[in-house]
Amino acid sequence: MQAADADAYVKPGQRRAPASTLRSPIYPAKPSAFTPQRDDNSKMNATTEDQHISVVRQRLARRFPTMDSGVINQAIDTAHHKFDGRPVRDFVPLLVERAAIRSLTDDT
């Protein structure tokens, strides 16, 4: 790839890095340069996760109206605790709901 071709990958208004810092014309020398920096607004905080888990509780109560609420809450809590200490929290409510449904339908 020629230097002119490499410039095609540079966004308008963006400066091209010096050739000495590039592994190739496209990728920077350090992989950490491509690591996205996440701020508190881009990840799910505990309050939002708890709100989503509350919605999951309501949804499963409607889905299983004859089942005791304690059994439903136990299934949700068990599934939720499986994700304790995991760094990515964005999909935890969805995964908890799926695991709880699986647990509740296997028990019946």
Contacts in CASP RR format, 6 or more apart in sequence:
PFRMAT RR
TARGET T0000
AUTHOR 0000-0000-0000
METHOD contacts of the structure
MODEL  1
MQAADADAYVKPGQRRAPASTLRSPIYPAKPSAFTPQRDDNSKMNATTED
QHISVVRQRLARRFPTMDSGVINQAIDTAHHKFDGRPVRDFVPLLVERAA
IRSLTDDT
1 24 0 8 1.000
1 25 0 8 1.000
3 19 0 8 1.000
3 25 0 8 1.000
5 25 0 8 1.000
6 16 0 8 1.000
6 25 0 8 1.000
6 26 0 8 1.000
7 16 0 8 1.000
9 25 0 8 1.000
9 26 0 8 1.000
10 16 0 8 1.000
17 28 0 8 1.000
21 28 0 8 1.000
21 29 0 8 1.000
22 28 0 8 1.000
22 29 0 8 1.000
23 29 0 8 1.000
27 34 0 8 1.000
28 34 0 8 1.000
43 88 0 8 1.000
43 89 0 8 1.000
43 90 0 8 1.000
44 52 0 8 1.000
44 89 0 8 1.000
44 90 0 8 1.000
44 92 0 8 1.000
49 89 0 8 1.000
49 92 0 8 1.000
49 93 0 8 1.000
52 92 0 8 1.000
52 93 0 8 1.000
53 76 0 8 1.000
53 80 0 8 1.000
53 93 0 8 1.000
53 96 0 8 1.000
55 93 0 8 1.000
56 76 0 8 1.000
56 93 0 8 1.000
56 96 0 8 1.000
56 97 0 8 1.000
56 100 0 8 1.000
57 72 0 8 1.000
57 73 0 8 1.000
57 76 0 8 1.000
59 97 0 8 1.000
60 72 0 8 1.000
60 75 0 8 1.000
60 76 0 8 1.000
60 97 0 8 1.000
60 100 0 8 1.000
60 101 0 8 1.000
60 104 0 8 1.000
61 69 0 8 1.000
61 72 0 8 1.000
63 101 0 8 1.000
64 72 0 8 1.000
64 104 0 8 1.000
67 104 0 8 1.000
67 108 0 8 1.000
71 104 0 8 1.000
71 107 0 8 1.000
72 100 0 8 1.000
72 104 0 8 1.000
75 99 0 8 1.000
75 100 0 8 1.000
75 103 0 8 1.000
75 104 0 8 1.000
76 96 0 8 1.000
76 97 0 8 1.000
76 100 0 8 1.000
78 100 0 8 1.000
78 103 0 8 1.000
79 95 0 8 1.000
79 96 0 8 1.000
79 97 0 8 1.000
79 99 0 8 1.000
79 100 0 8 1.000
79 103 0 8 1.000
80 92 0 8 1.000
80 96 0 8 1.000
82 99 0 8 1.000
83 89 0 8 1.000
83 92 0 8 1.000
83 95 0 8 1.000
83 96 0 8 1.000
86 92 0 8 1.000
END
